Structure formats: structure tokens, C-alpha cells
Amino acid sequence: MTQPKLSYIIWFSQRTGSTLLNHALASTGVAGDPREWLHFQHNNPATFKREDLEQIWKSGTTPNGVFGLKTGFEQRWIDAFRTMFELPQNATMAEVWSAAFPNCSKHIYMTRRNKVRLAVSWWRAIVTGEWHRNFGQQPQEHDISDKYNFDAIQYLLLQSTMCEAAIEDFFSESGIVPLTIVYEDFIQDYEGTVKRVLEFLDVQAENINVAPPALDKLADDAAEQWVQRFREESQRGWENRRW
């Protein structure tokens, strides 16, 4: 199996625009196909084999040898790859990762400034089952007026924070300086952001037209009401409100 000439990883927590970026980069034909290959097809490091990894290389690589993957940080995959490649315990996480994904010199970090809106968006997706909406698709009808759940949103807020802390620890340990994509900026400058990623990857991007956004935003009035309700309930009794 021919290894990728360049591997890059999109690190993300939920609801930061990673799927939108995945579609955009895949549409260029020169930037791999950075899907959640580890999760959609396998999701169990204990049964993951070398041939599974090689199939991922094949699936996520474009003809120019560029491979892309998007993932949230999970220690269990680091442990599985360390065992698979018989690497010592003192090998850094980045060294382990590079054994599994050859020539992995590029890292993209997707984040979102407003973590409350992130958590509300995540909870909305869970209760409606609508994680993405294709561009121009008719919105689904959802009655979620009674689905607000303070504890669930607070839990998802913590989940996203811990996920980002793990990713940032991974970067810090190995001296990695990623390209950071902020969700709020991405949706304001979609095409410019995609071109910036292509430039960061050092792929030939001349005469490449960036495909229009493949997905529509899901935020609605109900989600905004949840944001404001969570905002109020979280700070109830605070002497110095932060937001």
C-alpha cells in the first residue's frame, strides 16, 4: 500500500464547522477527503487492524497523495497506535500519530468562541436528530419547545472544553503550531478560509474554484431562546455577571 505523501488532521470538538470544511476541501480534488474515518467505519481501537488503517489511507487520499482526516482527540487511539507500531512509552503522542498517518506535518484546529452557543447547537442536534442540513434543503419541522435541559447543555459545554484542552495539550507536548480556524470567522468568510487552508497545506490551488457551502446553518429561534435561558440560569445569583 502506497503511503500518503502528505497527511493532515483537522482536530475539532462538536459544532465547530468541521463537516462544512470537510466538504469544501474534498470538493477541490487536491486536499484529500478529511472525514471522520476513525469513527464512522471503525470506532473500536481494540479491534482495529493495520489493514483497516491502510484502507483509511486509500479512502482519504486524493490522486496527488494528500490524505485528510478529521477527529476529536481520544487517548484510546493513541494507545492503540502505540501498540500497533510497537512504539516505546516515551514516544510522544505526535510521534505515535505520525506512525499511523505518514508525513503528518500539518494540523488544523477548529474551535468556536462562544461555547454556550456550541453546547446549545450540540443539544439541539441530539434532540432533533438533525446534525446537518444540505444547502437549500427544506428545514425539518421540530417541536423542541419543551426539550430545553440545563444539565445536558452544561454537560456538553464541559465536554467541548475538555476536548479542546486535550487537543491543545497534544499540540503543546509536541511543539505543534496548528492553523486555527474559528467557526465564527469561517462562516463570515467561507471561501477565504478554504483558500487559506489550501495555502497552509501547500497544495497546488491555482485555478481551483471553491465549491459553494454544502450545508445551511441550523440555528433557529428556539436555539437562541435556549442560549439566553442558559445564560440567565447559569449566572443566577452572581454578583458580577460575565455575559
N, C-alpha and C positions, 0 to 999 in steps of 0.2 A: 504494500500500500504506500503510495507516494504521500509524503507528509506535506502539510501546507507550507508555503514559502513565508507566509506571514499569518500569525494568529492574533486576533484582538478580542477583548472581552468587554461587554457592556455590563457593568455592575449596577444594580438598581434595587430599590425597595418598591413595593407596590404603588401604582398610581402616580408614576413619575414620567410617563410618556415613552417608556421603553418600547412598547409594541408599535407605536407610531414611527419611532426611529427605525425599528427593525424593518418595517415595510418600505420605508423610504430608501434605506441602504440596499436592501435586496433588489429593489427595482432598478438600480443602476447597473447591475450585472458585473460590477467590478469590486464590490465590497463584501463578498461573502453573503451568507444568509443567516444573520445573527439571531436565531430563535433560541428558545429555552430547551435546547436539545437534551440536557441532562434530566429534565423534569417531565417533559411530555411523553418521551418514549421509554424512559427507564425508571428514574425516581427511586431506585433502591441500590445504593452503593454496594451493599452486601452481595448482590448477585451480578454486579456489573463486571463485564469481561473486556479483555483487550480488543476483541473483535467488535464489541459494541462501540468502543472508543473510535476505532478505525472507521466504522460506519458513520459516526457523527462527523468525522473529518470529511468524509466523502460528501455527506449531505449538506454541510455548511460551507463548502468551498466553491468559489466561482472559478472559471477556467484560467484566470490569471494567478491562481494559487493562494488567494486571500481567503482565510477562514474566519468566520464570526460566530460568537456565542453570546447570549445574554443570560445572566444568572444573578440571583441574590447570593450572598455569602452563606455557605453552610460548611461547618468544620468537618462533617462526616465525609464530604467529597475529598477534602484534603487528606484525611486519614486513609480513604480508600485508594487514592492515587499513590500515596506514600508506600502502601503495601504492594500495590500492583507493580511499581517500578523498583521495589526493594531499596528505597532511599533511607538514609540514616535519620534518626530523630532530630539531629541538629541541622538538617537541611531546612532552609527557610520555606515558608508557605509559598512564596513566589517561585522558588526552585522546584518545588513539588508540582505546582500548577504548570510550569513550563515543560515539565517532563510529559505531562498529559496533552498539552497543547503546544506543539513545537513552534519555535520562533515567536513566542508570545511577548512581543515588545511594546504593544500598545494597549492601554487601558482607558476606558471611558466610564466616567462616574455620573450617574443620573440621580438627581436629587430634586427636592421640592421645598421651597422656602417655607410655605405655610403648611405645617404638619397637621394642624387641625383639619384643614380642607382635604389633605391627603387621607386622613383617617375616616372622615365622613364619606369621601368618594369610595373608599375601600368597603365601608359598611354598606353603602348603597348598592355596590356591585354584588355583595354577598346576599342581601335580602331580595334583590330583584333577579339575580342570575344573569344580568346584562353587564358583561365586563367590557365589551367594546361594541361600537355601532359603526357599521360601514358608512363612509361618506355618502350623504344624500338618502340614506335609508330612513324610512318612516319610523319615528320614535315608537317604542313599545309603550303600551298603556300599563302603568304600575300604580296601584293604590298603596302607597307606603306611608300614609299619614300617621299610622299607628305603629310604625316599625322603629321609631327612634329608640335607641338604647344607649344610655350614658356609659354604662360599664363596658359595652362592646367597643364603642368608639375610643374610650380611654385605653382599652387593651390594645387596639390596633395602633393607636398613637405610640404606645410603648414598643410594640413590635417593630414599627418602622424606625424608631430611634435606635433600638438595639441592632437592627440590621445595618443601619448606616455606621454605627460605632464599630461593628465587626469589619465592614469594608474598609473603613478609614484606618483601622488597626493593621489590616493587611497591607495597605499602602505604606504606612509609616514603618512597619517592620522591614520592608524591602526597599525603602527609598524611592518608591514609585510616585511619579508626578502624573496623575491622570489628566485627561481632558474632561473638565467638568461641564455637564450640560444641566442647566437649571430649567425645570419644567415651565415656570412662568415666562422665562425668556424664549424658550423653544417655541411655544405656541404663538408668541408675538412675532417671531422671525423664523418661521419653519424652513424656508429654502436656504436662508443664510446659515442656519445651524447645520443643516445637512451638508452643505458645501464645506463648512469648517471641519466637520468630521472627516470628509474625504481628504481634505488637505492634511489633516492630522495623521491619517493613515498612509499618506504618501502614495496614494493610488492615482493612476492617470485619470484625471477627471475632466479634461478638456472636451468640449462638445457633448458633454453629458447633461441631459435635461433632467432635473429633479422632478420626479412624479408628484402630482398634487397630493395633499394629505389623504391617506386611505381611510381615516377614521374621523368621526364627528365627536365633539365634546358631549359628555353625558350629564354634566351639571344642570340642575333644574331648580325651580323654586323650593321644592321640598328639601333638597340638599342644603340650600342656603339657609332655610329655617333651622335645620339641624345644626349647622355651623354656629349660628347665633345663639341657639339654645344651649349648646355645649359650652360656648364661650361664657355665657352668663352663669351656668351652673358650676363650671369649673372654678370660677373666681368669687363665688358667693361667700361673703364674709371677709373678703380680703380688704385690708386697709389700703394697700396700694395695688390697684388693678393694673395689669400689664397690657391689656388689649381691650 
